[in-house]
Amino acid sequence: MAHACIHRSSLTLIGSAIATALVTTLLPMAPAQGEFEESPKVVLDEAWQIVNREYVDDTFNQVDWDAARQRLLGQEYSSRDAAYRALERELRRLNDPYTRFLDPQQYSELTDQTAGEISGVGLQLHRDSQTREIIVTEVIADSPAFHSGVRAGDRIVLVDGQSTARLSVTGVSNLLRGAENSQVTLTFARGEGQSRTVILTRALIDIPTVNFAVRETSNHRIGYIRLSEFNAHATEEMTVAINTLTADGVDAFVLDLRGNPGGLLYASIEISRLWLRRGPIVLTQDRTGESEQISANRTSITELPLAVLVNNRSASSSEIVTGALQDNGRAVVVGTTTYGKALVQSLYGLTDGSGLAVTIAHYYTPDGTDISERGITPDVNVPISSRDRQTLNNDPRLLATTSDIQWLQAISALEPIIIAQQNEVNTPPSQLGLSPEEANLN
């Protein structure tokens, strides 16, 4: 996602092993497809050169990387897939799950995801761990699925006549995606009723990453914001959410990053800056040991009290935001320890339409903490049972309600902060020991 210095023009992502989002995108200078078919070694050497130049560990995990090039280019390949498999074998020698090859379809899906748009029908899915059914968790407004009557909680039974019983969520999602204006037949069921079959025409859909609402508690109005991933539209959507909730008169915010696997690095920096007026956000260090500190730039749009909800699936970009807000004392962090991914990748497009994700840097929280494999420890640790977690996963409408114990603890943690800030706002500057001039300082 980022080099030692962050280039906004690059698509810089960081993601965890939990999800596909990962890295920085550089546009390829692509010859015709036929050229690769005639000479697969062109792409293999291109990939080798990128790793040789950019990989964060210049010892390549004690692998003789020159010998890897000789192996790749010293044999003939019967097909493109055979060449891909040879490259994957060499990358596995690095023992880095985040440095990996993406075939053209995987590369296209990842760049679409991070760009915030896909060609599909507008469904977000989840597999029920008990029934093993594929459940609709969200239907994107104004999407083909929405207009055909599919709703959250429905069960996906068939896609183009193929049963979903033995398919993963990813497998079902892949069947639902396709070229814009192409069609897919979907069979779904609701409750105890009979199944229904509809024909959907795929469309280009913006993927919403932010959901927000006002939650009324006994004493306060809380602005609840859930961010699902850090894609290219995340900052814009977060800005709208904060401004809308502020205009609605909320007393504080809860930012829900539970289950957020990461995404674009620059999005994590920009979103941190929406909440944080001053202070460091993240420190990155490349293979040469060169470091760069990225900081807030006085562009925050709220100073209302803030709690951040995290869990063991909050990773990468989520951990950058959480670490920045926690280390600077801007937010109280509630939940369970985060995933623990402190590596940055860049995503490079190769000349045949495939791609390569390469780890290019480590990152550290503002206090200099390396969270690799340790994660971020919440200020308020709130374990949740597997049963309760599954209940929330199966019905996201229960998030930020009395059924959500981590939400309730976040509200409790915010209560004294809200009261203290409101008392400070209502106290004349003279009683705080400030002159009128000092009181107006920013």
Residue pairs with C-beta under 8 A, 6 or more apart in sequence:
1 12
1 13
1 14
1 22
1 23
1 24
1 264
1 265
1 266
1 317
1 344
1 345
1 346
2 10
2 12
2 14
2 24
2 265
2 266
2 284
2 344
2 346
2 360
2 361
3 10
3 12
3 24
3 286
3 346
3 360
3 361
4 284
4 285
4 286
4 290
4 291
4 292
4 361
5 292
6 12
6 265
6 266
6 269
6 284
6 292
6 294
7 24
8 266
10 24
10 25
10 26
10 346
11 23
11 24
11 25
11 111
11 114
11 115
11 232
11 264
11 347
12 23
12 24
12 25
12 264
12 265
12 266
12 344
12 346
13 21
13 22
13 23
13 24
13 25
13 114
13 230
13 262
13 263
13 264
13 265
13 317
13 345
13 347
14 21
14 22
14 23
14 262
14 263
14 264
14 265
14 268
14 316
14 317
14 320
14 341
14 343
14 344
14 345
14 363
15 21
15 22
15 23
15 261
15 262
15 263
15 315
15 316
15 317
15 341
15 345
16 261
16 262
16 313
16 315
16 316
16 339
16 341
17 97
17 98
17 341
18 261
18 313
18 315
18 339
19 229
19 261
19 262
19 315
20 106
20 109
20 110
20 113
21 110
21 113
21 114
21 229
21 230
21 231
21 261
21 262
21 263
21 264
21 316
22 98
22 110
22 262
22 345
22 347
22 357
23 345
23 346
23 347
23 357
23 358
24 265
24 345
24 346
24 347
24 348
24 360
25 111
25 114
25 346
25 347
25 348
25 349
25 355
26 346
26 347
26 348
26 349
27 349
28 348
28 349
28 350
28 351
28 353
29 351
30 349
30 351
30 352
30 353
31 42
31 351
33 352
33 353
35 42
35 351
36 42
36 43
36 80
36 351
36 352
37 80
40 77
40 80
40 82
40 83
41 72
41 73
41 77
41 83
42 351
43 83
43 350
43 351
43 352
43 354
44 72
44 73
44 83
44 86
44 87
45 69
45 72
45 73
46 350
46 351
47 87
47 101
47 350
47 356
48 65
48 68
48 69
48 72
48 90
50 348
50 356
50 358
51 60
51 65
51 91
51 94
51 99
51 356
51 358
52 65
52 69
54 287
54 346
54 358
54 360
55 94
55 99
55 287
55 358
55 359
55 360
56 286
56 287
56 343
56 359
56 360
56 361
56 362
57 94
57 96
57 287
57 359
58 287
58 288
60 93
60 94
61 93
61 94
61 95
61 96
63 93
63 94
68 90
68 93
71 86
71 90
72 86
72 87
72 90
75 86
77 83
77 86
80 352
84 101
84 103
84 354
87 101
88 100
88 101
91 99
91 100
91 101
96 343
96 359
98 341
98 343
98 345
98 357
98 359
99 345
99 357
99 358
99 359
100 356
100 357
101 354
101 355
101 356
101 357
102 110
102 347
102 354
102 355
102 356
102 357
103 354
104 352
104 353
104 354
106 354
106 355
107 347
107 349
107 350
107 353
107 354
107 355
108 353
109 118
109 177
110 347
110 355
111 347
111 349
111 355
112 118
112 119
113 207
113 229
113 231
114 231
114 232
114 263
114 264
115 231
115 232
116 206
116 207
116 209
116 231
116 232
116 233
116 234
117 204
117 205
117 206
117 207
118 177
118 204
118 205
118 207
119 177
119 178
119 179
119 180
119 202
119 203
119 204
119 205
120 173
120 176
120 177
120 178
120 202
120 203
120 205
121 143
121 144
121 145
121 176
121 184
121 186
121 200
121 202
121 203
121 205
122 139
122 140
122 142
122 143
122 144
122 145
122 146
122 203
122 205
123 136
123 138
123 139
123 140
123 143
123 145
123 150
123 156
123 176
124 136
124 137
124 138
124 139
124 140
125 134
125 135
125 136
125 137
125 156
125 169
125 172
125 173
126 134
126 135
126 137
126 169
126 393
126 394
127 133
127 134
127 135
127 168
127 169
128 134
128 135
128 394
129 390
129 393
130 390
132 165
133 155
133 156
133 164
134 155
134 156
134 164
134 167
134 169
134 172
135 153
135 154
135 155
135 156
135 394
136 145
136 150
136 151
136 152
136 153
136 154
136 155
136 156
136 188
137 152
137 396
138 152
138 396
139 145
139 146
139 150
139 151
139 152
140 146
140 205
140 206
140 207
140 208
143 203
143 205
144 200
144 201
144 202
144 203
145 186
145 200
148 186
148 198
148 200
149 196
149 198
150 186
150 188
150 198
151 190
152 396
152 397
153 190
153 395
154 188
154 189
154 190
155 188
155 189
155 190
156 164
156 172
156 186
156 187
156 188
157 163
157 164
157 187
157 188
157 189
157 195
158 164
158 185
158 186
158 187
158 197
159 172
159 175
159 176
159 184
159 185
159 186
159 187
160 175
160 184
160 185
161 185
162 175
164 172
167 175
175 184
176 184
176 186
176 202
177 202
178 184
178 202
179 202
180 202
180 203
180 204
181 201
181 202
181 203
182 201
182 202
183 199
183 200
183 201
183 202
184 199
184 200
184 202
185 197
185 198
185 199
185 200
186 197
186 198
186 199
186 200
187 195
187 196
187 197
188 195
188 196
188 198
189 195
189 196
190 196
206 233
207 231
207 233
208 233
208 237
209 227
209 228
209 229
209 230
209 231
209 233
209 234
209 237
210 225
210 226
210 227
210 228
210 234
210 237
210 238
210 240
210 241
211 225
211 226
211 228
212 223
212 224
212 225
212 226
212 241
212 244
212 245
213 224
213 400
214 221
214 222
214 223
214 224
214 245
214 248
214 250
215 221
215 222
215 223
215 224
215 254
215 400
216 222
217 411
219 415
220 251
220 252
220 411
220 414
220 415
220 418
221 248
221 249
221 250
221 251
222 250
222 251
222 252
222 253
222 254
222 411
222 414
223 241
223 242
223 245
223 246
223 248
223 250
223 252
223 253
223 254
223 304
224 253
224 254
224 256
224 400
224 407
225 238
225 241
225 242
225 245
225 253
225 254
225 255
225 256
226 256
226 399
226 400
227 234
227 238
227 255
227 256
227 257
227 260
227 271
227 318
228 259
228 260
229 260
229 261
229 262
229 263
230 260
230 262
230 263
230 264
230 265
230 267
230 268
230 271
230 317
230 318
231 263
231 264
231 267
232 264
232 267
234 263
234 264
234 267
234 271
235 267
235 270
235 271
235 274
238 271
238 274
239 274
239 301
242 253
242 274
242 301
242 302
243 301
245 253
246 301
246 302
246 304
250 304
251 304
251 305
251 418
251 422
252 304
252 305
252 306
252 307
252 414
252 417
252 418
253 302
253 304
253 305
253 306
253 307
254 306
254 307
254 308
254 309
254 400
254 407
254 410
254 411
254 414
255 275
255 306
255 307
255 308
255 309
255 321
255 331
256 308
256 309
256 399
256 400
256 407
257 308
257 309
257 310
257 314
257 318
257 321
257 322
258 309
258 310
258 311
258 313
258 314
258 335
258 406
259 311
259 313
259 314
260 313
260 314
260 315
260 317
260 318
261 313
261 315
261 316
261 318
261 339
262 268
262 315
262 316
262 317
262 318
262 319
262 341
263 316
263 317
264 317
265 317
265 320
265 344
267 317
268 282
268 317
268 318
268 320
268 321
269 281
269 282
269 294
269 320
271 321
272 281
272 282
272 296
272 320
272 321
272 324
272 325
273 281
273 296
273 297
273 299
273 300
274 299
274 300
274 301
274 302
275 300
275 302
275 306
275 321
275 325
275 330
275 331
276 296
276 300
276 324
276 325
276 328
276 330
277 296
277 298
277 300
277 303
278 295
278 296
278 298
278 328
279 295
279 296
279 324
279 327
279 328
279 330
279 366
280 293
280 294
280 295
280 296
280 324
280 327
280 328
280 366
281 294
281 295
281 296
281 320
281 324
281 366
282 293
282 294
282 320
282 323
282 324
282 363
282 364
282 365
282 366
283 291
283 292
283 293
283 294
283 363
283 364
283 365
283 366
283 368
284 291
284 292
284 294
284 344
284 361
284 362
284 363
284 364
285 291
285 361
285 362
285 363
285 364
286 360
286 361
287 360
287 361
296 324
296 328
304 421
305 414
305 417
305 418
305 421
306 325
306 330
306 331
306 332
307 331
307 332
307 333
307 334
307 410
307 411
307 413
307 414
308 321
308 322
308 325
308 326
308 331
308 332
308 333
308 334
309 334
309 335
309 406
309 407
309 410
310 318
310 322
310 333
310 334
310 335
310 336
310 338
310 376
310 378
311 335
311 336
311 338
311 384
311 406
312 336
312 337
312 338
312 339
312 375
313 339
314 322
314 335
314 338
314 339
315 338
315 339
315 340
315 341
316 339
316 341
318 338
318 339
319 338
319 339
319 340
319 341
319 342
319 365
319 371
319 375
319 376
320 363
320 365
322 331
322 333
322 338
322 376
323 365
323 366
323 367
323 369
323 371
323 376
324 330
324 365
324 366
325 331
325 333
326 333
326 365
326 376
326 379
327 365
327 366
327 367
327 369
328 366
332 379
332 380
332 410
332 413
332 414
332 417
333 376
333 378
333 379
333 380
334 378
334 379
334 380
334 382
334 406
334 409
334 410
334 413
335 378
335 380
335 381
335 382
335 406
336 378
336 381
336 382
336 383
336 384
337 374
337 375
337 376
337 377
337 378
337 381
338 371
338 375
338 376
339 375
340 371
340 372
340 373
340 374
340 375
340 376
341 371
341 372
342 362
342 363
342 364
342 370
342 371
342 372
343 359
343 361
343 362
343 363
343 372
344 359
344 360
344 361
344 362
344 363
345 357
345 358
345 359
345 360
346 357
346 358
346 360
347 355
347 356
347 357
347 358
348 355
348 356
348 357
348 358
349 355
350 356
362 370
362 372
364 370
364 371
365 371
365 376
379 413
380 409
380 410
380 413
382 405
382 406
382 409
384 405
384 406
388 403
388 405
391 398
391 403
392 398
392 399
392 403
392 404
398 404
399 407
400 407
401 407
402 408
424 432
429 435
429 436
429 438
429 439
432 439
